[in-house]
Amino acid sequence: MADTGIRVKDNGPLVVSGTFTVLDGEGNQITIDKEIVALCRCGHSARKPFCDGSHNDAAFHSEVRAGELAN
């Protein structure tokens, strides 16, 4: 079984790699044909939940660093 990883890209998406499942709001599985996908964080993507690069035009800004998150 492959490990699953999630990387928070500065000013961009969450990049998910490995074996994972994406479900919609009703719990239905969204078909994914890749082992690496980018999930939108800015809310502007026309392909939600996937990133389409809209964060660049939206001037989305977020730089998450380990240890900065509240529990």
C-alpha positions in Angstrom: 0.0 0.0 0.0 1.4 3.4 -1.0 1.8 6.2 1.5 -0.5 9.2 1.1 1.0 12.7 1.3 -0.5 16.1 1.3 1.7 19.2 0.5 0.4 22.7 1.1 1.8 24.8 -1.7 2.5 28.5 -0.9 -0.2 30.7 -2.4 -1.7 27.6 -4.1 -3.4 24.3 -3.8 -3.1 21.2 -1.6 -1.2 18.6 -3.6 -2.2 15.1 -2.7 -0.2 12.0 -3.7 -0.5 8.3 -3.2 -3.6 6.2 -2.7 -6.7 8.3 -1.7 -10.4 8.8 -2.4 -12.2 12.1 -3.0 -15.8 12.2 -2.0 -18.4 14.9 -2.9 -20.8 16.5 -0.3 -23.2 13.5 -0.5 -20.4 10.9 -0.1 -20.2 9.9 -3.7 -16.8 9.1 -5.0 -15.2 11.4 -7.5 -13.3 9.5 -10.2 -9.6 10.3 -10.2 -7.3 8.9 -12.9 -4.0 10.2 -11.4 -1.9 9.4 -8.4 -1.2 13.1 -7.8 -3.9 15.8 -7.8 -4.1 19.4 -6.7 -7.1 20.5 -4.6 -8.3 24.1 -4.7 -7.8 26.2 -1.5 -8.7 29.6 -3.0 -12.3 28.9 -3.9 -12.0 30.3 -7.4 -11.4 27.2 -9.4 -14.0 26.3 -12.1 -13.0 22.6 -11.6 -13.7 22.4 -7.8 -12.6 20.5 -5.8 -9.5 20.5 -8.2 -7.2 23.4 -8.8 -7.2 25.0 -12.2 -4.7 27.8 -11.4 -7.3 30.4 -10.6 -5.4 31.3 -7.4 -2.9 33.2 -9.6 -5.6 35.6 -10.9 -7.3 35.8 -7.6 -4.1 36.9 -5.8 -4.7 34.1 -3.3 -2.2 34.4 -0.4 -1.5 31.7 2.2 1.8 30.4 3.4 1.3 27.7 6.0 4.3 26.6 8.0 4.6 23.6 10.4 4.2 24.6 14.0 2.0 27.6 13.2 -1.3 25.7 13.3 -3.5 25.9 16.4 -4.6 22.6 17.9 
